[in-house]
């Protein structure tokens, strides 16, 4: 089995959930569904509990079917199950791939065949496995991102292995990133009966002949007699523009400021251009109301939260920022795409919002090259968090989160320190930039005054020969967690940055100062030692003879060194908290007491067992009838994936993050 590289980006939405795997209500209680190939010929359904996961593969073939769990998207090191139905009997083999070749049968057969069936067009296999088998040739199935390999062949094998074993799959193979153990808490149907919809659509925009364009327009929401909750939104895309309309964000504008409202026929302006009205800029300081990106379907909130809209202190104006992606520089494109919002006066119990915690977005965030695992981390200053919790008057409750770094990110985790104990909220040791979405927590995490929130990123830069710096671009880096929580308070961004003196001293700088610039783009002027005088910050960092060992020393010097971190708070315009005073504080990197997780495999040796065979479900050899509905036309009943929402995160960062000003 060979591998292909996923070409689509999958990330989450900042104002609601996008789940990994479509939520389905199907026979046998399957809760998730994913079309692994773009043509919908390989449908995968699954369900899980605390100990076991069960799959059903519905594949348009009458030959063998393969499903694998890969450490990195490639075949070597993958845990693979291959099965088929032949002469009325279903077969399943547990295998471990050591190379790009027919994977040998594993001595320990841990995949359990539940049933198998076949008709004239499709093969259906149901099989299960413990989440943790304690077999070193099986991958642990947890809440990490999983690279799922898929393949099939049109013919059954004559034997389990060897020359007569499963034949080469040819082009019928691929890989898709997904999170198998994703929690679904959004209701399948809305409980509210009094709902209204409102369309926010661009107005016949002439898409410029440029690779990337951000287009803005202010809209006025309908006048509401009382406060409402937005509980759902869904895309409306101009036919033919599916590949051009990349993503959009909606921000609420301040209620106490006038906003230039364009005539209905006006298409809007380029975002952040001289032509964009200056009174639109304060809208970037409002709450992020909605976010959408290409490939994402309707977004539904869980039934105990909703985004507040309307009310005495709320503005009816919103700013829409649309990203048009036109890499082929096509001309003559007109667009009127947007979102349909679903609102209700039947208020849910809580107002939801989003809090970002992590590293400040600045080139002063340095990720060195040639690193197997360079660790960066940012946190929310406890004093900052306390001030806004005191203003709110109660703790907040985290119900979900999104982990976000860029191309070099390989592992991520987020933690909370409460009463001196550091507890992991979520982690992903197999992070994939192409799959980012809100991970819903099994249990809500309450954040109290005195607590600290931490985001940690591990970067793998072995293929890089130059330093990577923090920034908004895909080839730059970030380290952030976006927490979905309730009730809403006025803190929106809470970040930190290692002390700059510690960063440049590691590169040999003895004395420096800043000159010119605003909002974090000030340049560093090096004063000593003499060989480094007049060199730029980038030149100094590039001159370090980076090795993997040196990158580990650099990380340790920043996280465990004596110099305090710089911190920064950003709030909505409604707050009375003095964020300027809080933003000048410098504190050490926070540490709490951490408890090692239990090793359930300690002292256990898994026993092998024979290859699994069961009679196929049906009436006769080779004529088995499927027990569950099978996709018959290959068109694909589920989504084809959740392409790139990553830029949403970067747009939000560009608009809302205040970078530390030394």
C-alpha positions in Angstrom: 0.0 0.0 0.0 1.5 3.3 -1.0 0.4 6.7 0.2 -0.8 9.9 -1.2 -0.6 13.3 0.4 -3.9 15.0 1.4 -4.2 18.1 -0.7 -7.1 19.7 1.2 -6.7 21.6 4.4 -9.1 20.8 7.2 -9.4 23.1 10.2 -11.9 24.2 12.6 -14.2 27.2 12.8 -13.5 29.7 15.5 -17.1 30.5 16.3 -18.6 27.0 16.4 -17.8 23.3 15.8 -16.7 21.4 12.8 -16.6 17.8 13.8 -14.1 15.2 12.5 -16.4 12.7 10.8 -20.0 13.5 9.9 -22.5 12.9 12.7 -24.8 10.1 11.5 -27.7 8.2 12.9 -27.4 4.8 11.3 -28.0 1.1 11.8 -26.1 -0.6 14.6 -25.6 2.7 16.4 -22.8 4.2 14.3 -22.2 7.8 15.3 -19.6 8.9 12.8 -19.2 8.6 9.0 -16.4 9.7 6.6 -16.0 9.3 2.9 -12.3 8.4 2.7 -11.9 9.0 -1.0 -13.1 11.9 -3.1 -15.5 9.8 -5.2 -17.2 8.3 -2.2 -16.4 4.8 -3.0 -14.9 4.0 0.4 -17.4 4.9 3.2 -16.2 4.4 6.8 -18.7 4.4 9.7 -17.6 4.0 13.3 -18.6 4.2 17.0 -16.6 3.8 20.2 -16.8 3.6 23.9 -14.1 3.9 26.6 -12.5 0.5 25.6 -13.3 -0.4 22.0 -13.9 1.1 18.6 -16.0 -0.6 15.9 -15.9 0.2 12.2 -18.0 -0.6 9.2 -16.3 -0.2 5.8 -18.7 0.0 2.8 -16.5 -0.2 -0.3 -17.4 -0.3 -4.0 -15.5 -3.4 -4.8 -15.9 -7.2 -4.7 -12.3 -7.7 -3.9 -10.2 -7.1 -0.8 -10.5 -4.0 1.4 -7.8 -2.4 3.5 -7.9 0.1 6.4 -4.7 1.3 8.2 -3.6 3.6 11.0 -0.3 5.3 10.0 2.1 7.3 12.2 2.8 9.9 9.6 0.7 9.2 6.5 3.1 6.7 5.0 2.8 3.0 4.9 5.9 1.9 7.0 5.0 1.5 10.6 1.3 1.3 10.0 -1.2 -0.9 11.7 -3.4 -2.4 8.9 -6.5 -4.6 8.7 -7.2 -6.3 5.3 -10.4 -8.2 4.7 -12.6 -9.7 2.0 -15.6 -11.9 1.4 -15.1 -15.1 -0.6 -17.3 -18.1 -1.2 -19.7 -17.0 1.5 -17.0 -16.5 4.2 -15.7 -13.2 5.4 -12.0 -12.9 6.3 -10.0 -10.3 8.2 -6.3 -10.2 8.9 -4.4 -7.9 11.3 -1.1 -6.8 9.7 1.9 -4.5 10.3 3.6 -2.7 7.5 7.4 -2.6 7.6 7.8 -1.2 4.1 6.0 -0.1 1.0 5.1 -3.7 0.2 2.4 -6.3 1.0 2.2 -6.0 4.9 2.9 -9.2 6.7 0.3 -10.8 9.0 0.8 -9.7 12.6 1.5 -12.4 15.2 -1.1 -10.9 17.5 -4.4 -10.7 15.7 -6.1 -7.9 17.6 -8.7 -6.8 14.9 -11.9 -8.7 15.5 -14.2 -9.5 12.6 -17.8 -8.9 13.5 -19.4 -9.6 10.1 -18.9 -9.4 6.4 -21.1 -9.3 3.3 -21.0 -8.7 -0.4 -23.3 -8.1 -3.3 -22.7 -7.5 -7.0 -21.0 -4.1 -6.4 -20.0 -3.6 -2.8 -18.1 -5.3 0.1 -19.2 -4.5 3.6 -17.0 -5.5 6.6 -17.6 -4.8 10.3 -14.7 -5.2 12.6 -13.6 -3.9 16.0 -10.5 -3.5 18.2 -9.6 -2.4 21.7 -8.4 1.2 21.8 -5.2 0.0 23.5 -4.1 -3.6 22.7 -0.6 -3.5 24.3 0.8 -4.9 21.1 3.8 -2.8 20.0 2.8 -3.3 16.4 -0.7 -1.8 17.0 -1.2 1.9 17.2 -3.1 3.2 20.2 -6.4 4.8 19.2 -6.9 7.9 21.2 -7.9 11.5 20.7 -4.8 12.3 18.6 -5.1 13.0 14.9 -5.0 9.7 13.1 -3.7 9.3 9.5 -6.1 6.7 8.1 -4.9 4.7 5.1 -7.4 3.2 2.8 -7.1 0.9 -0.2 -9.0 -1.8 -2.1 -8.6 -4.2 -5.0 -11.1 -5.6 -7.4 -10.1 -9.2 -6.7 -10.0 -11.4 -3.6 -6.7 -13.0 -2.7 -6.2 -16.7 -3.0 -4.2 -16.8 0.2 -3.5 -14.5 3.2 0.1 -13.6 2.2 2.8 -14.2 -0.4 2.4 -14.3 -4.1 -1.2 -15.4 -3.8 -1.9 -12.9 -1.1 -3.6 -9.5 -1.5 -2.5 -8.0 -4.9 -1.2 -4.5 -5.4 -4.0 -2.0 -5.1 -2.8 0.3 -7.9 -4.4 3.7 -7.8 -7.1 2.6 -5.3 -5.4 4.0 -2.2 -4.9 7.1 -0.2 -4.7 8.7 3.2 -7.0 10.9 5.2 -6.4 12.6 8.5 -9.2 12.4 11.1 -9.8 12.2 14.8 -11.6 9.0 15.4 -12.5 9.6 19.1 -14.2 13.0 18.6 -17.1 13.8 20.9 -20.4 14.9 19.4 -22.6 17.0 21.7 -24.5 19.1 19.1 -28.1 18.0 18.8 -29.1 16.4 15.5 -32.2 18.5 15.3 -33.0 22.0 16.7 -35.3 21.9 19.8 -36.4 25.5 19.2 -39.6 26.1 17.3 -39.5 29.9 17.0 -36.6 30.5 14.6 -35.8 33.0 11.9 -33.1 33.1 9.3 -31.2 36.0 7.9 -28.9 36.0 4.9 -25.6 37.9 4.9 -24.4 37.9 1.2 -21.8 39.8 -0.7 -23.3 41.9 -3.5 -22.0 41.0 -7.0 -18.3 41.5 -6.0 -16.0 41.6 -9.0 -13.2 39.3 -7.8 -9.9 40.8 -8.7 -7.4 38.9 -10.9 -5.1 38.3 -7.9 -4.1 35.2 -6.0 -5.5 36.4 -2.6 -7.9 39.2 -1.9 -9.7 40.1 1.4 -13.0 41.9 0.7 -15.0 43.7 3.4 -18.5 45.0 3.8 -20.7 46.1 6.7 -24.2 44.7 7.0 -27.1 45.6 9.3 -28.8 42.8 11.1 -32.6 42.7 11.4 -34.1 44.8 14.2 -34.9 42.4 17.0 -37.5 43.1 19.7 -35.3 41.3 22.3 -32.1 39.4 22.7 -31.7 36.3 20.5 -29.3 33.5 20.2 -27.6 32.4 17.0 -27.8 28.6 17.1 -26.8 27.7 13.6 -25.3 29.1 10.4 -24.7 27.6 6.9 -23.0 28.7 3.7 -24.6 30.1 0.6 -22.2 29.9 -2.3 -22.6 31.4 -5.8 -22.8 28.5 -8.2 -19.5 28.0 -9.9 -17.5 29.9 -7.2 -16.9 27.0 -4.9 -13.2 27.0 -5.6 -12.9 30.8 -5.3 -14.8 31.6 -2.1 -12.3 30.4 0.4 -13.5 31.6 3.8 -15.1 34.5 5.7 -15.4 36.0 9.2 -18.2 38.1 10.7 -17.3 40.6 13.5 -19.7 42.5 15.7 -19.3 46.3 15.6 -19.3 48.6 18.6 -22.8 49.8 19.7 -21.7 53.3 20.7 -20.0 54.3 17.4 -21.3 55.3 14.1 -20.6 53.0 11.2 -20.6 53.9 7.5 -23.4 51.9 6.0 -23.1 51.5 2.2 -26.0 51.6 -0.2 -27.5 48.2 -0.9 -26.0 48.1 -4.4 -22.4 48.9 -3.3 -20.1 45.8 -3.4 -17.8 46.9 -0.5 -14.1 47.6 -0.2 -10.8 45.8 0.0 -10.1 45.1 3.7 -7.7 47.4 5.5 -7.2 49.5 2.4 -7.3 53.3 2.2 -10.7 53.0 0.6 -12.2 51.1 3.5 -14.1 53.5 5.8 -12.1 54.2 9.0 -15.1 53.7 11.2 -15.1 50.0 10.1 -11.8 49.4 11.9 -13.2 49.3 15.4 -15.4 46.3 14.3 -12.2 44.2 14.5 -12.3 44.7 18.2 -15.7 43.2 18.5 -16.6 39.5 19.1 -16.1 37.0 16.4 -19.7 36.1 15.5 -19.2 33.5 12.8 -16.6 31.9 10.7 -16.8 29.6 7.6 -14.5 28.1 5.1 -14.7 26.1 1.9 -16.0 22.6 2.4 -17.7 23.2 5.7 -21.4 22.6 6.0 -23.9 24.0 8.4 -22.7 24.7 12.0 -24.9 23.9 15.0 -24.1 24.8 18.6 -24.8 22.4 21.5 -28.2 22.9 23.0 -27.1 24.7 26.2 -25.2 27.6 24.5 -25.8 30.2 21.8 -24.1 33.3 20.5 -25.9 36.4 21.7 -27.4 38.7 19.1 -29.5 41.8 19.8 -30.3 43.4 23.1 -30.0 46.9 24.4 -26.2 47.1 24.4 -25.6 45.2 21.1 -24.9 46.8 17.7 -27.0 45.7 14.7 -23.9 46.3 12.5 -21.5 43.5 11.6 -18.3 43.5 9.5 -17.9 40.6 7.0 -14.4 39.8 5.8 -14.3 37.5 2.8 -11.2 35.8 1.5 -11.2 35.1 -2.3 -8.7 32.6 -3.5 -7.9 33.1 -7.2 -4.6 31.3 -7.9 -5.2 31.1 -11.6 -5.9 34.8 -11.9 -9.2 34.2 -13.6 -11.1 37.3 -14.8 -14.8 38.0 -15.0 -15.7 36.3 -11.7 -18.7 37.8 -9.9 -19.6 36.7 -6.4 -22.6 37.0 -4.0 -21.7 34.3 -1.5 -22.2 34.5 2.3 -23.9 32.9 5.3 -27.5 32.1 6.4 -27.8 32.7 10.1 -30.4 30.9 12.2 -31.6 33.0 15.2 -34.1 32.3 18.0 -35.7 34.3 20.8 -35.9 31.1 22.8 -32.7 31.8 24.7 -30.5 28.9 25.7 -29.0 28.8 29.1 -25.7 30.4 28.3 -23.9 32.9 26.1 -20.9 31.3 24.5 -17.7 32.9 23.3 -14.0 32.2 22.4 -10.8 32.8 24.4 -7.4 32.5 22.7 -4.3 31.6 24.8 -0.8 31.0 23.5 2.3 32.7 22.0 2.1 36.3 20.7 2.2 36.4 16.9 5.5 38.1 16.2 8.8 37.3 14.5 10.3 37.3 18.0 8.8 33.8 18.3 11.8 31.8 17.0 11.6 28.2 15.8 15.1 27.0 15.0 15.9 24.5 12.1 17.1 20.9 12.4 15.0 20.1 15.4 13.3 16.8 16.1 11.2 18.3 18.8 11.6 22.0 19.7 9.2 23.1 22.4 7.5 26.5 22.6 4.8 27.5 25.1 2.6 30.4 26.0 0.2 31.1 28.8 -2.5 33.5 30.1 -1.1 35.6 32.9 -3.1 34.7 36.0 -3.4 38.4 36.9 -5.0 39.1 33.6 -7.4 36.2 33.8 -8.3 37.1 37.4 -9.2 40.7 36.4 -11.8 39.5 33.9 -13.2 36.7 36.0 -13.7 39.3 38.8 -15.5 41.6 36.3 -17.7 38.6 35.3 -18.3 37.6 38.8 -18.1 33.8 38.3 -15.8 31.2 36.8 -16.0 30.1 33.1 -16.5 26.6 31.7 -14.6 25.3 28.8 -16.6 22.9 26.6 -14.3 22.6 23.6 -11.1 23.8 22.1 -9.0 24.0 18.9 -5.2 23.5 18.9 -3.5 25.6 16.3 0.1 25.8 14.9 1.4 25.7 11.4 3.4 23.4 9.1 6.1 22.5 11.6 3.8 21.7 14.4 4.0 18.0 15.4 2.6 17.9 18.9 0.3 20.2 20.9 -1.2 20.3 24.3 -3.2 22.6 26.5 -3.2 22.5 30.3 -4.7 24.3 33.3 -2.9 24.9 36.7 -5.4 24.9 39.6 -4.3 25.0 43.2 -0.8 24.2 42.2 -1.7 21.1 40.2 -1.2 21.1 36.4 -3.8 19.1 34.5 -3.9 18.3 30.9 -7.1 19.5 29.1 -6.3 18.1 25.7 -3.3 17.0 23.7 -2.5 15.7 20.2 0.8 13.9 19.8 0.2 13.4 16.0 -0.8 17.0 15.1 -1.7 17.6 11.5 -1.9 21.2 10.2 -4.4 20.0 7.6 -6.9 18.9 10.2 -7.9 21.5 12.7 -11.4 21.6 14.4 -13.0 22.1 17.7 -12.4 19.1 20.0 -15.4 18.8 22.3 -14.5 17.7 25.9 -16.1 14.8 27.6 -16.3 16.8 30.7 -16.3 20.6 31.0 -13.3 22.2 32.6 -14.0 25.0 35.0 -11.5 27.9 35.2 -11.4 29.8 38.6 -9.6 32.9 39.7 -6.0 32.0 40.4 -5.9 29.5 37.6 -3.4 29.6 34.7 -4.0 28.3 31.1 -1.0 27.0 29.0 -0.6 26.1 25.4 2.5 24.1 24.4 3.7 23.3 20.9 6.4 20.9 19.7 7.9 21.6 16.3 9.7 19.3 14.0 12.0 21.2 11.7 14.5 18.6 10.6 13.9 19.5 6.9 14.6 23.2 7.5 18.0 24.9 7.1 16.7 28.3 8.2 15.0 29.7 11.2 11.2 30.0 11.1 9.6 33.0 12.8 6.2 33.6 14.2 3.7 35.2 11.8 0.4 35.0 10.0 1.6 33.2 6.9 1.3 29.4 6.5 5.1 29.1 6.3 5.4 31.2 9.5 4.5 29.6 12.9 1.9 30.0 15.6 1.2 28.3 18.9 -2.4 28.9 20.1 -5.4 27.3 21.7 -8.9 28.7 21.0 -11.2 27.8 23.9 -14.9 27.6 23.4 -16.5 28.5 26.8 -19.4 30.0 28.7 -20.5 32.3 30.1 -19.0 35.1 27.9 -16.7 37.5 29.5 -14.7 40.4 28.0 -11.3 38.8 27.6 -10.6 37.6 24.1 -6.8 37.1 23.7 -4.3 36.3 26.4 -0.8 35.6 25.3 2.9 35.6 26.3 6.3 35.6 24.8 9.7 34.5 26.1 11.9 37.3 27.2 13.6 38.8 24.2 16.9 39.2 26.1 17.0 35.5 26.7 16.4 34.8 23.0 19.1 37.1 21.6 21.6 36.3 24.4 21.5 32.6 23.3 22.7 33.9 19.9 25.6 35.8 21.5 24.1 39.3 21.8 25.3 41.2 24.8 23.5 44.6 24.4 20.6 45.8 22.2 17.9 48.4 21.9 14.8 49.1 19.8 14.1 51.7 17.2 11.1 52.9 15.2 8.0 50.9 14.2 4.7 50.4 15.9 2.6 47.4 17.2 5.4 45.0 17.6 7.3 45.6 14.3 10.1 47.6 15.9 13.6 46.7 14.8 16.3 45.4 17.1 19.5 47.4 17.1 22.5 45.4 18.4 25.1 47.3 20.3 27.5 44.5 21.5 29.6 42.5 20.9 31.4 44.2 18.1 31.1 41.3 15.5 27.3 41.5 15.8 26.9 45.2 15.7 24.5 46.4 12.9 23.3 42.9 12.2 19.6 42.3 12.1 17.7 40.1 14.5 17.2 37.5 11.7 20.9 37.6 10.8 21.9 36.9 14.4 19.5 34.0 14.8 20.4 32.5 11.5 24.1 32.6 12.4 23.6 30.2 15.3 25.1 26.8 14.4 21.8 25.0 15.0 21.8 21.3 15.8 19.0 19.2 17.4 20.9 19.3 20.7 21.3 23.0 20.5 17.6 23.5 19.8 16.8 21.6 23.0 19.2 23.8 24.9 17.5 26.9 23.4 14.0 25.7 24.4 15.2 24.9 28.0 16.9 28.3 28.3 13.6 30.1 27.4 11.2 28.0 29.4 13.3 27.3 32.5 15.6 30.3 32.4 15.6 33.1 35.0 14.2 35.8 32.7 10.4 36.4 32.9 8.0 36.1 30.0 6.3 39.2 28.5 2.5 39.0 28.7 -0.4 40.6 26.9 -4.2 40.9 27.3 -6.7 41.9 24.7 -10.4 42.6 25.6 -13.6 43.6 23.9 -14.7 47.2 23.9 -17.3 46.6 26.6 -14.8 46.0 29.4 -13.9 48.3 32.3 -10.6 46.4 32.9 -7.4 48.4 32.4 -5.7 46.0 29.9 -2.8 48.5 29.3 -1.6 48.0 32.9 -2.0 44.3 32.8 -0.1 44.1 29.5 3.1 45.5 31.0 3.6 42.7 33.4 6.4 40.1 33.1 6.2 36.8 35.0 8.1 33.5 35.1 6.8 30.6 33.0 4.2 28.9 35.2 4.8 25.4 36.5 2.5 23.1 38.5 2.7 19.6 39.9 2.0 17.1 37.2 0.9 13.5 37.6 2.1 10.8 35.1 -0.7 8.9 33.4 -1.3 5.2 34.2 0.4 2.7 32.0 -2.3 0.1 31.4 0.1 -2.1 29.4 2.6 -2.4 32.2 3.5 -6.1 32.7 1.0 -7.3 30.1 1.9 -9.5 27.1 -0.7 -9.9 24.4 -1.5 -13.4 23.2 -1.7 -14.2 19.5 -4.7 -15.7 17.9 -5.7 -17.1 14.5 -6.9 -15.1 11.5 -10.5 -14.3 11.9 -13.1 -15.9 9.6 -16.9 -15.7 9.9 -19.7 -16.8 7.6 -20.8 -13.9 5.4 -24.2 -12.5 6.0 -26.4 -13.6 3.1 -28.1 -16.5 1.3 -25.3 -18.3 -0.4 -21.6 -18.2 -1.4 -20.7 -15.0 -3.2 -24.3 -13.8 -3.0 -24.3 -12.3 0.5 -26.7 -9.4 1.0 -25.6 -6.4 3.0 -27.0 -6.0 6.5 -26.7 -2.3 6.5 -27.4 0.2 3.7 -24.6 0.5 1.2 -23.8 3.4 -1.0 -24.7 2.0 -4.4 -23.7 4.7 -6.9 -20.3 5.7 -5.6 -21.4 9.3 -5.4 -20.6 9.6 -1.7 -23.3 10.3 0.9 -21.1 12.0 3.3 -18.8 15.0 3.2 -15.6 14.8 1.2 -13.6 16.4 3.9 -13.3 19.7 5.7 -10.9 21.7 3.5 -8.7 24.6 4.8 -10.1 26.7 7.6 -6.6 27.4 8.8 -6.6 30.9 7.3 -9.6 31.7 9.5 -7.4 31.4 12.5 -4.7 33.6 10.9 -7.3 36.2 9.9 -8.6 36.4 13.4 -5.0 36.8 14.7 -4.3 39.5 12.2 -7.4 41.4 13.2 -7.5 40.9 16.9 -4.1 40.0 18.4 -2.1 42.9 19.9 1.5 42.0 19.6 3.7 42.9 22.6 5.3 46.3 22.2 8.6 46.5 24.0 
